[in-house]
Amino acid sequence: MAEIHLTTFIAAPVERVFDLSRSINLHQISTIATNERAIHGVLSGLINKNETVTWQAKHLFKTRQFTARITDMDRPCFFIDEMIRGDFKSFCHAHYFKSADNGTILIDVIKFETPYGLIGKIINSLYLKTYLEKFIIKRNAVIKVYAETQKWKAILN
């Protein structure tokens, strides 16, 4: 199983960063390059515990669908989304939020496993892990811009 661990500092209150991170609308803005859109389940607003969303996007030269459920949540400390349908053998993304003196520390821990045995492990090490890291870094950069400016009001109000 592959694991990604990323830390991002955002100069904004923890509650704002938490809510922006679970916003369907902001997720779609942050993934414009892959034309990601919610097609089933929660289609807009904030996703909550036990709710699902199905995303459709173009990743790795193919249009794909990925359904995730929020399996655990403690606002504003953490939430976990897990794949219930998609191309991975397993996929779990834990989002942790720690209040700091001048903002929020956002920690992403992603654990995933691809099908196809040894071939899948080779794909992970050569390409997929780096691809996913870059995807989350771009997403977090958008969350940071919205949280640190007045743009958050267009998403959360």
C-alpha positions as CSV (number, residue, x, y, z in Angstrom):
1,M,0.0,0.0,0.0
2,A,1.3,3.4,-1.0
3,E,1.1,6.4,1.4
4,I,1.3,10.2,0.8
5,H,1.8,12.6,3.6
6,L,1.5,16.4,2.9
7,T,1.5,19.4,5.2
8,T,0.2,22.8,4.2
9,F,0.1,26.0,6.3
10,I,-2.9,28.3,5.6
11,A,-3.1,31.7,7.3
12,A,-6.8,31.4,8.1
13,P,-9.0,30.1,11.0
14,V,-9.3,26.3,11.3
15,E,-13.1,26.3,10.9
16,R,-12.8,28.1,7.5
17,V,-10.1,25.8,6.2
18,F,-12.1,22.7,7.4
19,D,-15.2,23.8,5.6
20,L,-13.5,24.9,2.4
21,S,-11.8,21.5,2.4
22,R,-15.1,19.7,2.3
23,S,-16.8,22.0,-0.1
24,I,-18.0,20.3,-3.3
25,N,-18.0,23.7,-5.1
26,L,-14.4,24.5,-4.2
27,H,-13.2,21.0,-5.1
28,Q,-14.6,21.5,-8.6
29,I,-12.9,24.9,-8.9
30,S,-9.6,23.4,-7.7
31,T,-9.7,20.5,-10.2
32,I,-10.6,22.5,-13.3
33,A,-7.6,21.1,-15.1
34,T,-9.2,17.6,-15.0
35,N,-12.7,18.9,-15.5
36,E,-13.8,17.2,-12.2
37,R,-17.4,17.4,-11.4
38,A,-19.9,15.9,-9.0
39,I,-22.4,13.7,-10.8
40,H,-24.1,11.8,-8.0
41,G,-24.7,12.1,-4.3
42,V,-23.8,15.5,-2.8
43,L,-23.6,17.8,-5.8
44,S,-22.9,21.2,-4.1
45,G,-22.3,22.7,-0.7
46,L,-20.5,21.0,2.2
47,I,-20.3,17.2,2.4
48,N,-20.9,15.7,5.8
49,K,-20.4,12.4,7.6
50,N,-21.9,9.3,5.9
51,E,-22.7,11.3,2.7
52,T,-21.3,10.3,-0.6
53,V,-20.2,12.0,-3.8
54,T,-19.4,10.5,-7.2
55,W,-16.8,12.5,-9.1
56,Q,-16.2,12.3,-12.9
57,A,-12.9,13.6,-14.3
58,K,-10.3,12.9,-16.8
59,H,-7.2,11.4,-15.2
60,L,-4.4,9.7,-16.9
61,F,-5.9,10.0,-20.4
62,K,-9.2,8.5,-19.4
63,T,-12.6,9.7,-18.1
64,R,-13.0,8.1,-14.7
65,Q,-15.6,7.9,-11.9
66,F,-14.7,7.8,-8.2
67,T,-17.3,7.5,-5.5
68,A,-16.3,8.4,-1.9
69,R,-18.0,8.4,1.4
70,I,-17.2,10.6,4.4
71,T,-16.7,7.8,6.9
72,D,-15.6,9.9,9.9
73,M,-15.7,13.6,10.9
74,D,-15.0,15.7,13.9
75,R,-15.4,19.4,12.9
76,P,-13.0,21.2,12.8
77,C,-10.3,18.6,13.6
78,F,-10.5,16.0,10.9
79,F,-12.6,14.1,8.3
80,I,-11.9,11.0,6.3
81,D,-13.1,10.1,2.9
82,E,-12.9,6.5,1.5
83,M,-13.4,5.2,-1.9
84,I,-16.4,2.9,-2.2
85,R,-16.3,2.6,-6.0
86,G,-13.5,3.5,-8.4
87,D,-10.3,2.3,-10.1
88,F,-8.3,1.8,-6.9
89,K,-8.2,-1.4,-4.9
90,S,-8.5,0.9,-1.9
91,F,-8.2,4.6,-1.3
92,C,-8.5,6.5,2.0
93,H,-7.8,10.2,2.4
94,A,-7.6,11.6,6.0
95,H,-7.7,15.4,6.3
96,Y,-6.4,16.7,9.6
97,F,-6.6,20.4,10.7
98,K,-4.5,21.8,13.6
99,S,-5.1,25.4,14.8
100,A,-1.8,27.4,15.0
101,D,-1.1,30.9,16.4
102,N,-1.5,32.5,13.0
103,G,-3.5,30.0,11.0
104,T,-4.1,26.4,10.3
105,I,-1.9,23.4,9.6
106,L,-3.6,21.1,7.1
107,I,-2.3,17.6,7.0
108,D,-3.3,15.1,4.3
109,V,-2.6,11.4,4.7
110,I,-3.6,9.3,1.7
111,K,-3.3,5.6,1.6
112,F,-4.0,3.8,-1.6
113,E,-3.6,0.5,-3.3
114,T,-3.9,-0.2,-7.0
115,P,-5.1,-3.4,-8.5
116,Y,-2.9,-5.5,-10.9
117,G,-0.5,-6.8,-8.3
118,L,3.2,-6.2,-9.2
119,I,2.3,-4.1,-12.3
120,G,0.2,-1.9,-10.1
121,K,3.0,-1.5,-7.6
122,I,5.4,-0.5,-10.4
123,I,2.9,2.0,-11.7
124,N,2.6,3.5,-8.1
125,S,6.3,3.9,-7.7
126,L,7.0,5.2,-11.2
127,Y,4.1,7.6,-11.7
128,L,0.8,7.4,-9.7
129,K,2.1,8.5,-6.3
130,T,3.8,11.6,-7.8
131,Y,0.7,12.3,-9.9
132,L,-1.6,12.2,-6.8
133,E,0.8,14.3,-4.7
134,K,0.8,17.1,-7.4
135,F,-3.0,16.8,-7.6
136,I,-3.4,17.4,-3.8
137,I,-0.7,20.2,-3.7
138,K,-2.7,22.0,-6.5
139,R,-5.9,21.5,-4.6
140,N,-4.5,22.8,-1.3
141,A,-3.1,25.8,-3.1
142,V,-6.6,26.7,-4.2
143,I,-7.9,26.2,-0.7
144,K,-5.1,28.4,0.6
145,V,-6.0,31.2,-1.8
146,Y,-9.7,31.1,-1.0
147,A,-9.1,30.8,2.8
148,E,-6.6,33.6,3.0
149,T,-8.6,36.1,0.9
150,Q,-12.2,37.2,0.8
151,K,-12.9,34.6,-1.8
152,W,-14.0,32.2,0.9
153,K,-17.2,34.2,1.3
154,A,-18.4,33.1,-2.2
155,I,-18.0,29.5,-1.2
156,L,-19.2,29.4,2.4
157,N,-22.0,32.1,2.4
